[in-house]
Amino acid sequence: MGLKWIDSQQLAEALAEAHPDIDPRQLHFPQLMQWVLALAEFDDEPGHCGELVLEAIQQAWIDEAD
């Protein structure tokens, strides 16, 4: 079973590993969404994503980076 949009912490960890040189504070939501969709372990419907979901993933990634 893959990662879903609600798995913000796990998605943030996977993104941090996939994009180690990126400052998540500088990332725009459309790019963040594309990167989540590109993760091999991601398995959810693109339409189930909204701004609050992306915000939670971005914040978890920021916390991970700090």
C-alpha positions as CSV (number, residue, x, y, z in Angstrom):
1,M,0.0,0.0,0.0
2,G,1.4,3.3,-1.0
3,L,1.5,6.8,0.5
4,K,-1.7,8.9,0.4
5,W,-2.2,12.7,0.6
6,I,-2.9,12.4,4.3
7,D,0.6,10.9,5.0
8,S,2.1,14.4,5.1
9,Q,5.1,13.4,7.3
10,Q,6.0,10.4,5.2
11,L,5.6,12.4,2.0
12,A,7.8,15.1,3.4
13,E,10.5,12.6,4.3
14,A,10.4,11.1,0.8
15,L,10.5,14.5,-0.8
16,A,13.5,15.5,1.3
17,E,15.3,12.4,0.3
18,A,14.4,12.8,-3.4
19,H,15.3,16.6,-3.5
20,P,18.0,17.1,-0.8
21,D,19.2,20.5,-2.2
22,I,15.7,22.1,-2.3
23,D,14.6,24.6,0.3
24,P,10.9,23.7,0.9
25,R,10.2,27.3,1.9
26,Q,10.9,28.4,-1.7
27,L,8.6,25.8,-3.3
28,H,5.4,26.7,-5.0
29,F,2.4,24.4,-4.5
30,P,2.1,23.3,-8.2
31,Q,5.7,22.1,-8.2
32,L,5.2,20.4,-4.8
33,M,2.1,18.6,-6.1
34,Q,4.0,17.4,-9.2
35,W,6.9,16.1,-7.1
36,V,4.5,14.2,-4.8
37,L,2.8,12.7,-7.8
38,A,6.2,11.6,-9.1
39,L,7.2,9.7,-6.0
40,A,7.3,6.0,-6.7
41,E,5.7,5.2,-3.3
42,F,2.8,7.6,-3.9
43,D,-0.6,6.0,-4.6
44,D,-3.6,8.3,-4.4
45,E,-5.9,10.3,-6.7
46,P,-4.5,13.7,-7.8
47,G,-7.9,15.2,-7.4
48,H,-7.9,14.5,-3.6
49,C,-5.3,17.1,-3.1
50,G,-6.0,20.7,-2.0
51,E,-4.1,23.7,-0.7
52,L,-4.4,22.6,2.9
53,V,-2.9,19.2,2.1
54,L,0.0,20.8,0.2
55,E,0.5,23.2,3.1
56,A,0.7,20.3,5.6
57,I,3.2,18.5,3.4
58,Q,5.3,21.6,2.9
59,Q,5.3,22.4,6.7
60,A,6.3,18.8,7.5
61,W,9.2,19.1,5.0
62,I,10.3,22.4,6.5
63,D,10.2,20.8,10.0
64,E,12.2,17.9,8.6
65,A,14.8,20.2,7.1
66,D,15.3,22.2,10.3
